[in-house]
């Protein structure tokens, strides 16, 4: 499953793994949308192997749940807390520009 996550995480400049009914996932998706980012979004509750992917993401994040998990330029940025910290520190937009996402 690690190989699949690695492959999916590089399909666009920004890749976000979510669950459709997750409030934190919605918050992260809204932020990226507001910034003009066209991210690849994988809703794991709609994927037949979603539970396995989420377990892999939880291992990479070092905590459960494994969503939202945000990748920028193929690198795992983190979950909601890390994304919001970067944004509030003024570091998210330069990171997105560097990856060609905006």
Gaussian input, Z-matrix of N, CA and C with variables (Angstrom, degrees):
# hf/3-21g

backbone

0 1
 N
 C     1     B1
 C     2     B2     1     A1
 N     3     B3     2     A2     1     D1
 C     4     B4     3     A3     2     D2
 C     5     B5     4     A4     3     D3
 N     6     B6     5     A5     4     D4
 C     7     B7     6     A6     5     D5
 C     8     B8     7     A7     6     D6
 N     9     B9     8     A8     7     D7
 C    10    B10     9     A9     8     D8
 C    11    B11    10    A10     9     D9
 N    12    B12    11    A11    10    D10
 C    13    B13    12    A12    11    D11
 C    14    B14    13    A13    12    D12
 N    15    B15    14    A14    13    D13
 C    16    B16    15    A15    14    D14
 C    17    B17    16    A16    15    D15
 N    18    B18    17    A17    16    D16
 C    19    B19    18    A18    17    D17
 C    20    B20    19    A19    18    D18
 N    21    B21    20    A20    19    D19
 C    22    B22    21    A21    20    D20
 C    23    B23    22    A22    21    D21
 N    24    B24    23    A23    22    D22
 C    25    B25    24    A24    23    D23
 C    26    B26    25    A25    24    D24
 N    27    B27    26    A26    25    D25
 C    28    B28    27    A27    26    D26
 C    29    B29    28    A28    27    D27
 N    30    B30    29    A29    28    D28
 C    31    B31    30    A30    29    D29
 C    32    B32    31    A31    30    D30
 N    33    B33    32    A32    31    D31
 C    34    B34    33    A33    32    D32
 C    35    B35    34    A34    33    D33
 N    36    B36    35    A35    34    D34
 C    37    B37    36    A36    35    D35
 C    38    B38    37    A37    36    D36
 N    39    B39    38    A38    37    D37
 C    40    B40    39    A39    38    D38
 C    41    B41    40    A40    39    D39
 N    42    B42    41    A41    40    D40
 C    43    B43    42    A42    41    D41
 C    44    B44    43    A43    42    D42
 N    45    B45    44    A44    43    D43
 C    46    B46    45    A45    44    D44
 C    47    B47    46    A46    45    D45
 N    48    B48    47    A47    46    D46
 C    49    B49    48    A48    47    D47
 C    50    B50    49    A49    48    D48
 N    51    B51    50    A50    49    D49
 C    52    B52    51    A51    50    D50
 C    53    B53    52    A52    51    D51
 N    54    B54    53    A53    52    D52
 C    55    B55    54    A54    53    D53
 C    56    B56    55    A55    54    D54
 N    57    B57    56    A56    55    D55
 C    58    B58    57    A57    56    D56
 C    59    B59    58    A58    57    D57
 N    60    B60    59    A59    58    D58
 C    61    B61    60    A60    59    D59
 C    62    B62    61    A61    60    D60
 N    63    B63    62    A62    61    D61
 C    64    B64    63    A63    62    D62
 C    65    B65    64    A64    63    D63
 N    66    B66    65    A65    64    D64
 C    67    B67    66    A66    65    D65
 C    68    B68    67    A67    66    D66
 N    69    B69    68    A68    67    D67
 C    70    B70    69    A69    68    D68
 C    71    B71    70    A70    69    D69
 N    72    B72    71    A71    70    D70
 C    73    B73    72    A72    71    D71
 C    74    B74    73    A73    72    D72
 N    75    B75    74    A74    73    D73
 C    76    B76    75    A75    74    D74
 C    77    B77    76    A76    75    D75
 N    78    B78    77    A77    76    D76
 C    79    B79    78    A78    77    D77
 C    80    B80    79    A79    78    D78
 N    81    B81    80    A80    79    D79
 C    82    B82    81    A81    80    D80
 C    83    B83    82    A82    81    D81
 N    84    B84    83    A83    82    D82
 C    85    B85    84    A84    83    D83
 C    86    B86    85    A85    84    D84
 N    87    B87    86    A86    85    D85
 C    88    B88    87    A87    86    D86
 C    89    B89    88    A88    87    D87
 N    90    B90    89    A89    88    D88
 C    91    B91    90    A90    89    D89
 C    92    B92    91    A91    90    D90
 N    93    B93    92    A92    91    D91
 C    94    B94    93    A93    92    D92
 C    95    B95    94    A94    93    D93
 N    96    B96    95    A95    94    D94
 C    97    B97    96    A96    95    D95
 C    98    B98    97    A97    96    D96
 N    99    B99    98    A98    97    D97
 C   100   B100    99    A99    98    D98
 C   101   B101   100   A100    99    D99
 N   102   B102   101   A101   100   D100
 C   103   B103   102   A102   101   D101
 C   104   B104   103   A103   102   D102
 N   105   B105   104   A104   103   D103
 C   106   B106   105   A105   104   D104
 C   107   B107   106   A106   105   D105
 N   108   B108   107   A107   106   D106
 C   109   B109   108   A108   107   D107
 C   110   B110   109   A109   108   D108
 N   111   B111   110   A110   109   D109
 C   112   B112   111   A111   110   D110
 C   113   B113   112   A112   111   D111
 N   114   B114   113   A113   112   D112
 C   115   B115   114   A114   113   D113
 C   116   B116   115   A115   114   D114
 N   117   B117   116   A116   115   D115
 C   118   B118   117   A117   116   D116
 C   119   B119   118   A118   117   D117
 N   120   B120   119   A119   118   D118
 C   121   B121   120   A120   119   D119
 C   122   B122   121   A121   120   D120
 N   123   B123   122   A122   121   D121
 C   124   B124   123   A123   122   D122
 C   125   B125   124   A124   123   D123
 N   126   B126   125   A125   124   D124
 C   127   B127   126   A126   125   D125
 C   128   B128   127   A127   126   D126
 N   129   B129   128   A128   127   D127
 C   130   B130   129   A129   128   D128
 C   131   B131   130   A130   129   D129
 N   132   B132   131   A131   130   D130
 C   133   B133   132   A132   131   D131
 C   134   B134   133   A133   132   D132
 N   135   B135   134   A134   133   D133
 C   136   B136   135   A135   134   D134
 C   137   B137   136   A136   135   D135
 N   138   B138   137   A137   136   D136
 C   139   B139   138   A138   137   D137
 C   140   B140   139   A139   138   D138
 N   141   B141   140   A140   139   D139
 C   142   B142   141   A141   140   D140
 C   143   B143   142   A142   141   D141
 N   144   B144   143   A143   142   D142
 C   145   B145   144   A144   143   D143
 C   146   B146   145   A145   144   D144
 N   147   B147   146   A146   145   D145
 C   148   B148   147   A147   146   D146
 C   149   B149   148   A148   147   D147
 N   150   B150   149   A149   148   D148
 C   151   B151   150   A150   149   D149
 C   152   B152   151   A151   150   D150
 N   153   B153   152   A152   151   D151
 C   154   B154   153   A153   152   D152
 C   155   B155   154   A154   153   D153
 N   156   B156   155   A155   154   D154
 C   157   B157   156   A156   155   D155
 C   158   B158   157   A157   156   D156
 N   159   B159   158   A158   157   D157
 C   160   B160   159   A159   158   D158
 C   161   B161   160   A160   159   D159
 N   162   B162   161   A161   160   D160
 C   163   B163   162   A162   161   D161
 C   164   B164   163   A163   162   D162
 N   165   B165   164   A164   163   D163
 C   166   B166   165   A165   164   D164
 C   167   B167   166   A166   165   D165
 N   168   B168   167   A167   166   D166
 C   169   B169   168   A168   167   D167
 C   170   B170   169   A169   168   D168
 N   171   B171   170   A170   169   D169
 C   172   B172   171   A171   170   D170
 C   173   B173   172   A172   171   D171
 N   174   B174   173   A173   172   D172
 C   175   B175   174   A174   173   D173
 C   176   B176   175   A175   174   D174
 N   177   B177   176   A176   175   D175
 C   178   B178   177   A177   176   D176
 C   179   B179   178   A178   177   D177
 N   180   B180   179   A179   178   D178
 C   181   B181   180   A180   179   D179
 C   182   B182   181   A181   180   D180
 N   183   B183   182   A182   181   D181
 C   184   B184   183   A183   182   D182
 C   185   B185   184   A184   183   D183
 N   186   B186   185   A185   184   D184
 C   187   B187   186   A186   185   D185
 C   188   B188   187   A187   186   D186
 N   189   B189   188   A188   187   D187
 C   190   B190   189   A189   188   D188
 C   191   B191   190   A190   189   D189
 N   192   B192   191   A191   190   D190
 C   193   B193   192   A192   191   D191
 C   194   B194   193   A193   192   D192
 N   195   B195   194   A194   193   D193
 C   196   B196   195   A195   194   D194
 C   197   B197   196   A196   195   D195
 N   198   B198   197   A197   196   D196
 C   199   B199   198   A198   197   D197
 C   200   B200   199   A199   198   D198
 N   201   B201   200   A200   199   D199
 C   202   B202   201   A201   200   D200
 C   203   B203   202   A202   201   D201
 N   204   B204   203   A203   202   D202
 C   205   B205   204   A204   203   D203
 C   206   B206   205   A205   204   D204
 N   207   B207   206   A206   205   D205
 C   208   B208   207   A207   206   D206
 C   209   B209   208   A208   207   D207
 N   210   B210   209   A209   208   D208
 C   211   B211   210   A210   209   D209
 C   212   B212   211   A211   210   D210
 N   213   B213   212   A212   211   D211
 C   214   B214   213   A213   212   D212
 C   215   B215   214   A214   213   D213
 N   216   B216   215   A215   214   D214
 C   217   B217   216   A216   215   D215
 C   218   B218   217   A217   216   D216
 N   219   B219   218   A218   217   D217
 C   220   B220   219   A219   218   D218
 C   221   B221   220   A220   219   D219
 N   222   B222   221   A221   220   D220
 C   223   B223   222   A222   221   D221
 C   224   B224   223   A223   222   D222
 N   225   B225   224   A224   223   D223
 C   226   B226   225   A225   224   D224
 C   227   B227   226   A226   225   D225
 N   228   B228   227   A227   226   D226
 C   229   B229   228   A228   227   D227
 C   230   B230   229   A229   228   D228
 N   231   B231   230   A230   229   D229
 C   232   B232   231   A231   230   D230
 C   233   B233   232   A232   231   D231
 N   234   B234   233   A233   232   D232
 C   235   B235   234   A234   233   D233
 C   236   B236   235   A235   234   D234
 N   237   B237   236   A236   235   D235
 C   238   B238   237   A237   236   D236
 C   239   B239   238   A238   237   D237
 N   240   B240   239   A239   238   D238
 C   241   B241   240   A240   239   D239
 C   242   B242   241   A241   240   D240
 N   243   B243   242   A242   241   D241
 C   244   B244   243   A243   242   D242
 C   245   B245   244   A244   243   D243
 N   246   B246   245   A245   244   D244
 C   247   B247   246   A246   245   D245
 C   248   B248   247   A247   246   D246
 N   249   B249   248   A248   247   D247
 C   250   B250   249   A249   248   D248
 C   251   B251   250   A250   249   D249
 N   252   B252   251   A251   250   D250
 C   253   B253   252   A252   251   D251
 C   254   B254   253   A253   252   D252
 N   255   B255   254   A254   253   D253
 C   256   B256   255   A255   254   D254
 C   257   B257   256   A256   255   D255
 N   258   B258   257   A257   256   D256
 C   259   B259   258   A258   257   D257
 C   260   B260   259   A259   258   D258
 N   261   B261   260   A260   259   D259
 C   262   B262   261   A261   260   D260
 C   263   B263   262   A262   261   D261
 N   264   B264   263   A263   262   D262
 C   265   B265   264   A264   263   D263
 C   266   B266   265   A265   264   D264
 N   267   B267   266   A266   265   D265
 C   268   B268   267   A267   266   D266
 C   269   B269   268   A268   267   D267
 N   270   B270   269   A269   268   D268
 C   271   B271   270   A270   269   D269
 C   272   B272   271   A271   270   D270
 N   273   B273   272   A272   271   D271
 C   274   B274   273   A273   272   D272
 C   275   B275   274   A274   273   D273
 N   276   B276   275   A275   274   D274
 C   277   B277   276   A276   275   D275
 C   278   B278   277   A277   276   D276
 N   279   B279   278   A278   277   D277
 C   280   B280   279   A279   278   D278
 C   281   B281   280   A280   279   D279
 N   282   B282   281   A281   280   D280
 C   283   B283   282   A282   281   D281
 C   284   B284   283   A283   282   D282
 N   285   B285   284   A284   283   D283
 C   286   B286   285   A285   284   D284
 C   287   B287   286   A286   285   D285
 N   288   B288   287   A287   286   D286
 C   289   B289   288   A288   287   D287
 C   290   B290   289   A289   288   D288
 N   291   B291   290   A290   289   D289
 C   292   B292   291   A291   290   D290
 C   293   B293   292   A292   291   D291
 N   294   B294   293   A293   292   D292
 C   295   B295   294   A294   293   D293
 C   296   B296   295   A295   294   D294
 N   297   B297   296   A296   295   D295
 C   298   B298   297   A297   296   D296
 C   299   B299   298   A298   297   D297
 N   300   B300   299   A299   298   D298
 C   301   B301   300   A300   299   D299
 C   302   B302   301   A301   300   D300
 N   303   B303   302   A302   301   D301
 C   304   B304   303   A303   302   D302
 C   305   B305   304   A304   303   D303

   B1=1.4486
   B2=1.5321
   B3=1.3197
   B4=1.4662
   B5=1.5196
   B6=1.3193
   B7=1.4638
   B8=1.5333
   B9=1.3290
   B10=1.4597
   B11=1.5292
   B12=1.3221
   B13=1.4599
   B14=1.5281
   B15=1.3180
   B16=1.4688
   B17=1.5243
   B18=1.3323
   B19=1.4691
   B20=1.5259
   B21=1.3240
   B22=1.4614
   B23=1.5246
   B24=1.3247
   B25=1.4662
   B26=1.5255
   B27=1.3190
   B28=1.4654
   B29=1.5250
   B30=1.3425
   B31=1.4601
   B32=1.5223
   B33=1.3211
   B34=1.4692
   B35=1.5194
   B36=1.3238
   B37=1.4676
   B38=1.5247
   B39=1.3465
   B40=1.4635
   B41=1.5189
   B42=1.3146
   B43=1.4598
   B44=1.5202
   B45=1.3418
   B46=1.4583
   B47=1.5254
   B48=1.3187
   B49=1.4612
   B50=1.5291
   B51=1.3392
   B52=1.4556
   B53=1.5262
   B54=1.3152
   B55=1.4655
   B56=1.5206
   B57=1.3210
   B58=1.4669
   B59=1.5278
   B60=1.3100
   B61=1.4635
   B62=1.5308
   B63=1.3114
   B64=1.4647
   B65=1.5356
   B66=1.3445
   B67=1.4672
   B68=1.5348
   B69=1.3314
   B70=1.4676
   B71=1.5281
   B72=1.3282
   B73=1.4632
   B74=1.5233
   B75=1.3295
   B76=1.4647
   B77=1.5272
   B78=1.3325
   B79=1.4618
   B80=1.5218
   B81=1.3238
   B82=1.4709
   B83=1.5320
   B84=1.3192
   B85=1.4681
   B86=1.5223
   B87=1.3324
   B88=1.4682
   B89=1.5221
   B90=1.3223
   B91=1.4605
   B92=1.5287
   B93=1.3213
   B94=1.4611
   B95=1.5271
   B96=1.3149
   B97=1.4632
   B98=1.5287
   B99=1.3318
   B100=1.4643
   B101=1.5245
   B102=1.3277
   B103=1.4688
   B104=1.5293
   B105=1.3350
   B106=1.4635
   B107=1.5099
   B108=1.3124
   B109=1.4616
   B110=1.5251
   B111=1.3127
   B112=1.4613
   B113=1.5284
   B114=1.3187
   B115=1.4602
   B116=1.5221
   B117=1.3209
   B118=1.4647
   B119=1.5201
   B120=1.3220
   B121=1.4589
   B122=1.5192
   B123=1.3210
   B124=1.4673
   B125=1.5192
   B126=1.3245
   B127=1.4612
   B128=1.5233
   B129=1.3125
   B130=1.4574
   B131=1.5161
   B132=1.3303
   B133=1.4603
   B134=1.5295
   B135=1.3252
   B136=1.4644
   B137=1.5277
   B138=1.3231
   B139=1.4610
   B140=1.5283
   B141=1.3414
   B142=1.4649
   B143=1.5332
   B144=1.3111
   B145=1.4757
   B146=1.5306
   B147=1.3206
   B148=1.4605
   B149=1.5105
   B150=1.3352
   B151=1.4746
   B152=1.5217
   B153=1.3163
   B154=1.4723
   B155=1.5230
   B156=1.3300
   B157=1.4670
   B158=1.5226
   B159=1.3276
   B160=1.4624
   B161=1.5283
   B162=1.3185
   B163=1.4776
   B164=1.5329
   B165=1.3310
   B166=1.4651
   B167=1.5287
   B168=1.3265
   B169=1.4613
   B170=1.5274
   B171=1.3314
   B172=1.4667
   B173=1.5255
   B174=1.3256
   B175=1.4771
   B176=1.5236
   B177=1.3258
   B178=1.4650
   B179=1.5186
   B180=1.3415
   B181=1.4654
   B182=1.5175
   B183=1.3324
   B184=1.4542
   B185=1.5148
   B186=1.3342
   B187=1.4570
   B188=1.5157
   B189=1.3145
   B190=1.4586
   B191=1.5231
   B192=1.3116
   B193=1.4552
   B194=1.5218
   B195=1.3127
   B196=1.4604
   B197=1.5154
   B198=1.3283
   B199=1.4684
   B200=1.5173
   B201=1.3226
   B202=1.4479
   B203=1.5204
   B204=1.3115
   B205=1.4658
   B206=1.5191
   B207=1.3202
   B208=1.4576
   B209=1.5242
   B210=1.3271
   B211=1.4586
   B212=1.5220
   B213=1.3236
   B214=1.4641
   B215=1.5175
   B216=1.3175
   B217=1.4600
   B218=1.5149
   B219=1.3290
   B220=1.4584
   B221=1.5126
   B222=1.3319
   B223=1.4684
   B224=1.5165
   B225=1.3187
   B226=1.4522
   B227=1.5227
   B228=1.3292
   B229=1.4594
   B230=1.5236
   B231=1.3324
   B232=1.4534
   B233=1.5084
   B234=1.3127
   B235=1.4474
   B236=1.5267
   B237=1.3084
   B238=1.4655
   B239=1.5228
   B240=1.3187
   B241=1.4640
   B242=1.5214
   B243=1.3063
   B244=1.4736
   B245=1.5294
   B246=1.3294
   B247=1.4729
   B248=1.5267
   B249=1.3266
   B250=1.4632
   B251=1.5225
   B252=1.3229
   B253=1.4725
   B254=1.5251
   B255=1.3284
   B256=1.4669
   B257=1.5239
   B258=1.3287
   B259=1.4610
   B260=1.5268
   B261=1.3334
   B262=1.4638
   B263=1.5253
   B264=1.3212
   B265=1.4691
   B266=1.5295
   B267=1.3346
   B268=1.4605
   B269=1.5166
   B270=1.3248
   B271=1.4635
   B272=1.5221
   B273=1.3437
   B274=1.4626
   B275=1.5228
   B276=1.3296
   B277=1.4690
   B278=1.5264
   B279=1.3475
   B280=1.4672
   B281=1.5374
   B282=1.3201
   B283=1.4605
   B284=1.5345
   B285=1.3148
   B286=1.4699
   B287=1.5289
   B288=1.3198
   B289=1.4764
   B290=1.5263
   B291=1.3151
   B292=1.4626
   B293=1.5187
   B294=1.3379
   B295=1.4693
   B296=1.5257
   B297=1.3633
   B298=1.4588
   B299=1.5164
   B300=1.3410
   B301=1.4604
   B302=1.5355
   B303=1.3287
   B304=1.4664
   B305=1.5187
   A1=110.93
   A2=116.97
   A3=120.56
   A4=110.52
   A5=116.73
   A6=121.03
   A7=110.90
   A8=117.03
   A9=120.99
   A10=110.36
   A11=117.38
   A12=121.07
   A13=109.64
   A14=117.03
   A15=120.80
   A16=110.98
   A17=116.32
   A18=120.57
   A19=111.10
   A20=116.96
   A21=120.97
   A22=111.88
   A23=117.08
   A24=121.03
   A25=113.32
   A26=117.05
   A27=119.60
   A28=112.82
   A29=118.48
   A30=119.67
   A31=114.12
   A32=117.78
   A33=122.99
   A34=107.61
   A35=115.97
   A36=119.89
   A37=111.70
   A38=116.63
   A39=121.32
   A40=108.25
   A41=115.65
   A42=122.47
   A43=107.54
   A44=115.65
   A45=120.64
   A46=108.81
   A47=115.46
   A48=121.84
   A49=107.10
   A50=116.36
   A51=121.56
   A52=111.34
   A53=114.41
   A54=123.79
   A55=104.98
   A56=117.10
   A57=120.83
   A58=114.27
   A59=119.57
   A60=121.17
   A61=113.29
   A62=117.07
   A63=122.09
   A64=110.05
   A65=118.62
   A66=120.76
   A67=113.49
   A68=117.79
   A69=120.14
   A70=110.56
   A71=116.11
   A72=120.49
   A73=109.51
   A74=116.24
   A75=121.05
   A76=110.46
   A77=116.98
   A78=121.68
   A79=111.17
   A80=116.47
   A81=121.15
   A82=110.25
   A83=117.16
   A84=120.81
   A85=111.05
   A86=117.15
   A87=121.19
   A88=111.26
   A89=116.86
   A90=120.59
   A91=110.64
   A92=116.64
   A93=119.26
   A94=111.36
   A95=117.16
   A96=121.06
   A97=110.29
   A98=116.64
   A99=121.40
   A100=111.99
   A101=116.92
   A102=121.11
   A103=112.08
   A104=116.71
   A105=120.79
   A106=114.02
   A107=116.84
   A108=121.84
   A109=109.56
   A110=115.79
   A111=121.31
   A112=106.78
   A113=115.50
   A114=121.31
   A115=111.12
   A116=115.86
   A117=121.06
   A118=105.56
   A119=116.61
   A120=121.51
   A121=109.06
   A122=115.79
   A123=121.91
   A124=108.25
   A125=116.79
   A126=121.83
   A127=107.77
   A128=115.82
   A129=121.16
   A130=113.96
   A131=117.83
   A132=118.91
   A133=111.75
   A134=116.73
   A135=120.97
   A136=111.80
   A137=116.67
   A138=122.51
   A139=108.25
   A140=117.66
   A141=119.07
   A142=113.85
   A143=117.49
   A144=120.78
   A145=111.60
   A146=115.11
   A147=120.94
   A148=114.85
   A149=117.34
   A150=119.62
   A151=110.88
   A152=116.64
   A153=120.30
   A154=110.51
   A155=116.25
   A156=120.47
   A157=109.46
   A158=116.80
   A159=119.68
   A160=111.58
   A161=117.82
   A162=120.41
   A163=110.28
   A164=117.02
   A165=120.74
   A166=110.65
   A167=117.00
   A168=120.81
   A169=111.06
   A170=117.10
   A171=120.69
   A172=110.37
   A173=116.77
   A174=120.47
   A175=110.40
   A176=116.11
   A177=119.61
   A178=112.35
   A179=116.47
   A180=120.70
   A181=112.35
   A182=115.66
   A183=120.02
   A184=113.06
   A185=116.45
   A186=120.85
   A187=110.24
   A188=115.38
   A189=121.20
   A190=107.28
   A191=120.05
   A192=126.17
   A193=111.73
   A194=114.67
   A195=120.96
   A196=113.83
   A197=116.90
   A198=120.61
   A199=109.85
   A200=118.42
   A201=124.44
   A202=110.70
   A203=114.58
   A204=121.32
   A205=106.44
   A206=116.53
   A207=121.88
   A208=110.13
   A209=114.26
   A210=121.93
   A211=108.16
   A212=116.91
   A213=122.41
   A214=107.00
   A215=115.69
   A216=119.60
   A217=112.42
   A218=117.41
   A219=121.91
   A220=114.70
   A221=117.04
   A222=121.41
   A223=110.65
   A224=116.57
   A225=121.20
   A226=109.23
   A227=115.48
   A228=120.97
   A229=109.27
   A230=115.78
   A231=120.08
   A232=111.56
   A233=114.23
   A234=122.09
   A235=109.05
   A236=116.12
   A237=121.70
   A238=112.60
   A239=117.60
   A240=120.37
   A241=112.09
   A242=116.77
   A243=120.97
   A244=111.25
   A245=116.51
   A246=121.03
   A247=109.68
   A248=116.93
   A249=120.29
   A250=111.48
   A251=117.65
   A252=120.84
   A253=110.89
   A254=115.92
   A255=119.88
   A256=111.06
   A257=116.20
   A258=120.70
   A259=110.93
   A260=116.94
   A261=120.52
   A262=112.29
   A263=116.67
   A264=120.98
   A265=112.03
   A266=117.07
   A267=120.68
   A268=113.62
   A269=117.70
   A270=121.37
   A271=113.58
   A272=118.15
   A273=120.13
   A274=112.03
   A275=117.83
   A276=120.46
   A277=111.31
   A278=119.85
   A279=118.04
   A280=112.75
   A281=116.41
   A282=120.89
   A283=110.17
   A284=116.45
   A285=121.49
   A286=111.35
   A287=116.45
   A288=119.93
   A289=110.16
   A290=116.75
   A291=121.20
   A292=113.25
   A293=115.76
   A294=120.65
   A295=112.66
   A296=115.89
   A297=119.60
   A298=113.95
   A299=116.81
   A300=120.60
   A301=111.49
   A302=116.31
   A303=121.10
   A304=109.03
   D1=-29.27
   D2=179.46
   D3=-59.09
   D4=-39.57
   D5=179.80
   D6=-65.12
   D7=-40.75
   D8=179.10
   D9=-64.15
   D10=-44.35
   D11=178.76
   D12=-61.88
   D13=-43.20
   D14=179.44
   D15=-61.67
   D16=-41.57
   D17=179.48
   D18=-66.22
   D19=-47.77
   D20=-179.25
   D21=-64.34
   D22=-34.78
   D23=-175.29
   D24=-69.74
   D25=-10.19
   D26=-179.26
   D27=-112.21
   D28=8.83
   D29=-175.58
   D30=-72.69
   D31=-21.89
   D32=174.98
   D33=-144.27
   D34=172.17
   D35=179.39
   D36=-61.87
   D37=-34.71
   D38=176.72
   D39=-127.74
   D40=128.26
   D41=177.79
   D42=-127.40
   D43=129.96
   D44=-178.14
   D45=-126.05
   D46=124.38
   D47=174.95
   D48=-95.88
   D49=128.77
   D50=-174.65
   D51=-138.44
   D52=178.59
   D53=164.46
   D54=-126.35
   D55=143.46
   D56=-172.04
   D57=-63.23
   D58=-30.38
   D59=-177.54
   D60=-104.20
   D61=21.20
   D62=-177.07
   D63=-93.40
   D64=115.85
   D65=-179.17
   D66=-61.34
   D67=-38.59
   D68=179.42
   D69=-67.55
   D70=-35.54
   D71=176.86
   D72=-62.48
   D73=-43.76
   D74=179.26
   D75=-61.21
   D76=-41.32
   D77=179.13
   D78=-60.43
   D79=-46.35
   D80=-179.49
   D81=-65.62
   D82=-44.68
   D83=178.64
   D84=-60.41
   D85=-41.19
   D86=178.63
   D87=-63.19
   D88=-42.78
   D89=179.42
   D90=-59.71
   D91=-49.91
   D92=-178.33
   D93=-65.00
   D94=-37.01
   D95=176.77
   D96=-63.11
   D97=-45.18
   D98=178.78
   D99=-62.06
   D100=-29.54
   D101=178.46
   D102=-82.86
   D103=-3.73
   D104=178.37
   D105=84.72
   D106=19.96
   D107=-179.27
   D108=-88.51
   D109=130.47
   D110=174.35
   D111=-100.14
   D112=91.00
   D113=-174.58
   D114=-90.17
   D115=153.25
   D116=168.08
   D117=-82.59
   D118=126.37
   D119=-176.90
   D120=-117.07
   D121=129.13
   D122=177.59
   D123=-116.08
   D124=108.47
   D125=177.33
   D126=-85.75
   D127=105.68
   D128=-171.30
   D129=-69.18
   D130=-24.04
   D131=177.51
   D132=-74.42
   D133=-8.33
   D134=177.77
   D135=-108.12
   D136=4.35
   D137=-179.57
   D138=-106.22
   D139=131.34
   D140=-179.91
   D141=-58.51
   D142=-26.70
   D143=178.71
   D144=-106.82
   D145=19.95
   D146=-176.27
   D147=-58.36
   D148=-39.62
   D149=-179.86
   D150=-63.94
   D151=-40.35
   D152=178.65
   D153=-65.69
   D154=-42.30
   D155=179.17
   D156=-63.39
   D157=-43.04
   D158=-179.52
   D159=-64.50
   D160=-37.05
   D161=175.81
   D162=-61.72
   D163=-42.85
   D164=177.96
   D165=-62.58
   D166=-42.67
   D167=179.19
   D168=-65.00
   D169=-39.42
   D170=178.20
   D171=-61.57
   D172=-39.07
   D173=176.48
   D174=-63.08
   D175=-44.49
   D176=-179.30
   D177=-66.70
   D178=-36.80
   D179=179.43
   D180=-78.13
   D181=-20.89
   D182=-178.19
   D183=79.79
   D184=18.41
   D185=178.86
   D186=-165.92
   D187=161.72
   D188=174.35
   D189=-111.67
   D190=148.64
   D191=1.22
   D192=-75.72
   D193=165.03
   D194=-178.22
   D195=-87.23
   D196=8.17
   D197=178.29
   D198=-131.94
   D199=152.21
   D200=-7.31
   D201=-71.71
   D202=148.99
   D203=174.53
   D204=-125.20
   D205=122.24
   D206=-174.46
   D207=-112.48
   D208=128.31
   D209=175.24
   D210=-114.11
   D211=133.99
   D212=175.42
   D213=-125.46
   D214=123.56
   D215=-178.08
   D216=61.16
   D217=29.84
   D218=179.63
   D219=82.62
   D220=-2.98
   D221=-179.70
   D222=-103.59
   D223=136.67
   D224=177.36
   D225=-69.76
   D226=118.22
   D227=177.54
   D228=-87.05
   D229=-43.26
   D230=178.26
   D231=140.88
   D232=-157.16
   D233=-178.58
   D234=-103.92
   D235=-163.31
   D236=-174.74
   D237=-54.88
   D238=-46.66
   D239=-176.27
   D240=-60.21
   D241=-43.86
   D242=-178.90
   D243=-69.24
   D244=-42.04
   D245=179.12
   D246=-62.05
   D247=-46.34
   D248=-178.96
   D249=-66.96
   D250=-37.28
   D251=176.72
   D252=-61.56
   D253=-44.96
   D254=177.36
   D255=-61.43
   D256=-43.08
   D257=-178.66
   D258=-63.79
   D259=-47.19
   D260=-178.79
   D261=-66.26
   D262=-27.76
   D263=178.41
   D264=-84.11
   D265=-1.77
   D266=-179.69
   D267=76.79
   D268=18.30
   D269=-176.76
   D270=-102.56
   D271=-14.03
   D272=-176.14
   D273=-71.25
   D274=-47.13
   D275=-178.10
   D276=-61.30
   D277=-46.54
   D278=176.66
   D279=-60.31
   D280=-36.59
   D281=177.38
   D282=-62.64
   D283=-44.52
   D284=179.07
   D285=-65.64
   D286=-40.33
   D287=177.71
   D288=-64.46
   D289=-41.78
   D290=178.79
   D291=-61.37
   D292=-30.73
   D293=179.87
   D294=-88.78
   D295=-2.93
   D296=-179.23
   D297=78.27
   D298=19.86
   D299=-178.67
   D300=-82.91
   D301=-26.45
   D302=177.49
   D303=-140.85

